[in-house]
Amino acid sequence: MSEVPADTQQEEQIQLAREIGDELTDAFIAYVKGDVAFDDLTFGVYDALSDLHVIASGEYELDDEDHDHDHEHEDGDYDENEAIDEQEELAQEPARS
């Protein structure tokens, strides 16, 4: 991580936290509308909380593209097998049946 003045870093962290909050709001609305399954919502919330933890720790680098999470859930092209594979990789254990 490159050195960034503390005030600038905190402002950046606050902005990133707001973006995560906006994404969670969108996910919650999609769940209420029936567009997202509860399992997918819980995984997304866990993922967002993990991101928030990293942001709060200051141990992150901004990247133009998210190489580890390269799919979108809102566009309807959701692939459950892809999500399970990603979850297994992140958890470093097989999915429970």
N, C-alpha and C positions, 0 to 999 in steps of 0.2 A: 504494500500500500504506500502510495506517495504521501509525503507530509503535506497536510492541509491545515491552515490555521483553525484553531479550536472552534471559533464562532462560525466559520464557514462550514466546517464539518457538521456541527450541530444543526445548522440550518438545512444542510443537505439531508441529514438523518430525519429531521422533522418532515421534510418534503417527501422522502421515501416512505415514511410511516403513513402519511396521508394517502399516498398512492395505494399502499397496501390496504388501508381502510376502505378506499373507494372500490378496490377490486373485491373485497369481502362483501361490501354492500351489494354489488352487482351479483355476486354468487348467491347471496341470501335471497335476493329478489328472484333469481332464476330458479332457486329451489321452491319458493312459494308458488311460482307459476307452474311448477312441475317440469321444468326444462332440465333440471339436474337431479340425479339420484342422491339420496342421503349419503351413501357411501362415498360418492365422488365429492360431495360437499365437505364431508369430514376430512378427507384426504387433502382437499384444497385449503381448508382452514389450518390443518397441521403444517402444510407447506408454507403458508403465509406466516404463521407464527415462527417457524424456523428461520424464514427470511428476516423477520423483525428482530429476532435474537442476534443474528449476524450483524444487522445494521446497527443495533444498539451497542454491540461490542466494538464497532469501528473496524472490524476485520473484514472489509470488503473492498472490492474495486468495481467501479461502474463499467459496464460493458454494453456496447450497442445492441448486442444480441445475447439472448439467454440460450447457451448451447446445451445445457442440461435439461431444460424444460422448453422444448421447441414445438409444442403443439398448443392449439387454442381450443378451449372448451365451448366457447360461445357460438362457434360457427356451425354446429351440428355435425361436424365430421369427427365426432368423438369415437375413438376406438378403445373398447374396454380392455382388449388384450394388451394394447400398448400401455394403457394406464396401469394394468396389473404388473407388467414387466418393469415399468418405471418405479412402481411402489416396491417391488421386490429388490430392485437395485438399490434404492434409497435405504430400505430397511436392512439390507444385506441378509435377508432370509426369505424363504418362500412364502407366498400368500397363504393365508388360512382358508380352508374350504368351508 
